[in-house]
Amino acid sequence: MKTLLCTTSVLFLPFSFASADAHDVFGVFATEDGGARVSIEDCGDGSPCGTVIWIDPASIENGQTPESLTTESGKKVLGLKMLTGFERKRRDWRGGTIYSPEADKSYASRLKRQDDGTLQVKGCVGPVCQTQIWTEYVSTPAD
């Protein structure tokens, strides 16, 4: 009987470790192309809000600086709140919007932390969604 219990517990051992909490989307993330970093913090109501906190100068054309970069409508990109309005659902955050500075438009959005620690970010127009995978940014002393 002890052998059976031991074998059974070993079979379930890999599943007993906690996987990433899909709702823990808070932190600093590098966008998929690495051109920007977004800080996702509590909006004050428990939901996530994401703000652009860094732009790679090498990703900017026309000799602009991160501080001078603006959208077509004149909004400064650095410091821009680009993720807002999310509601906690059973498996992820939904009902929010993601603002694309390049397109100068907002899209329906979903957020979910993946088991590997990355952040799945979806921007949707109707039923069609585009998915990006953002990587959590860990600062180094050189930053």
C-alpha positions in Angstrom: 0.0 0.0 0.0 2.8 2.4 0.8 4.4 1.7 -2.6 1.1 2.5 -4.3 0.8 5.8 -2.4 4.4 6.7 -3.1 4.0 5.9 -6.8 0.8 7.9 -7.1 2.3 10.9 -5.4 5.3 10.8 -7.7 3.0 10.7 -10.8 1.2 13.9 -9.6 4.4 15.7 -8.5 4.9 17.7 -11.7 1.4 19.0 -11.4 1.7 20.1 -7.8 4.0 22.9 -8.6 2.3 26.2 -9.0 2.1 27.5 -12.5 2.2 31.2 -13.2 -1.0 33.1 -12.1 -2.6 34.2 -15.4 -3.9 37.3 -13.6 -0.4 38.4 -12.3 0.3 40.7 -15.2 2.0 43.4 -13.1 5.6 44.3 -13.7 7.8 45.8 -16.4 7.7 44.1 -19.8 9.7 44.5 -23.0 7.5 44.6 -26.0 7.8 41.8 -28.6 10.2 43.8 -30.8 12.2 45.1 -27.9 11.6 48.7 -28.9 9.8 49.7 -25.7 9.2 48.8 -22.1 5.8 49.0 -20.5 5.2 49.2 -16.8 2.0 47.5 -15.8 0.7 48.6 -12.4 -2.6 48.6 -10.5 -4.9 51.3 -11.8 -6.2 51.8 -8.3 -9.1 49.4 -8.6 -7.1 46.2 -8.9 -7.1 46.2 -12.6 -3.9 46.6 -14.7 -2.8 49.8 -16.4 0.2 49.9 -18.7 2.4 52.9 -19.3 5.3 53.3 -21.7 8.4 54.0 -19.6 11.3 53.4 -22.1 11.8 53.6 -25.8 14.9 52.3 -27.5 16.5 55.3 -29.3 17.7 52.9 -32.1 14.1 52.1 -32.9 13.2 55.8 -33.7 13.5 57.2 -37.1 14.0 60.8 -38.3 16.5 61.7 -35.6 13.8 62.1 -32.9 14.6 61.3 -29.3 12.4 59.1 -27.0 11.4 62.3 -25.1 10.3 64.1 -28.3 8.5 61.1 -30.0 4.8 61.8 -30.5 1.8 60.1 -32.1 0.1 61.5 -35.2 -2.4 63.2 -32.9 0.4 64.8 -30.9 0.4 62.6 -27.8 3.9 62.0 -26.2 4.7 58.3 -26.4 7.0 58.2 -23.4 4.7 58.2 -20.4 1.6 57.3 -22.5 -0.9 55.0 -20.8 -1.5 52.4 -23.4 -3.3 49.6 -21.5 -6.5 50.4 -19.6 -10.0 49.3 -18.7 -9.5 45.6 -18.0 -11.8 43.3 -16.1 -10.7 40.2 -14.3 -12.3 37.2 -15.9 -11.9 33.5 -15.1 -8.7 32.9 -17.1 -7.4 36.3 -18.0 -8.0 40.1 -18.1 -10.5 41.2 -20.8 -12.6 44.1 -21.8 -9.7 46.5 -21.8 -8.0 48.5 -24.6 -4.5 48.7 -26.0 -3.4 51.9 -27.6 -1.1 51.6 -30.6 1.1 54.7 -30.9 2.1 53.6 -34.4 -1.5 53.4 -35.7 -2.7 56.1 -33.3 -5.7 53.9 -32.5 -7.1 51.8 -29.6 -8.1 48.2 -29.9 -10.0 45.8 -27.7 -7.4 43.9 -25.6 -6.8 40.8 -23.4 -3.8 40.1 -21.1 -2.6 36.8 -19.6 0.5 35.7 -17.9 1.9 32.5 -19.5 3.3 29.6 -17.5 6.8 30.6 -18.7 6.4 34.1 -17.2 5.9 35.9 -20.4 2.9 38.1 -21.0 0.4 37.3 -23.8 -1.0 40.6 -25.1 -3.9 40.5 -27.6 -5.2 43.4 -29.6 -8.5 42.7 -31.4 -10.7 44.2 -34.0 -14.0 42.3 -33.8 -13.3 38.6 -33.7 -9.8 39.0 -35.2 -7.0 39.3 -32.7 -3.2 39.8 -33.1 -1.1 38.3 -30.3 2.2 39.5 -29.0 4.4 37.9 -26.4 6.1 40.4 -24.1 9.0 39.4 -21.9 9.3 40.5 -18.3 12.2 43.0 -18.0 14.6 42.6 -15.1 16.8 45.6 -14.7 20.6 45.3 -14.3 23.0 47.7 -12.5 23.9 49.1 -15.9 20.3 50.3 -16.5 
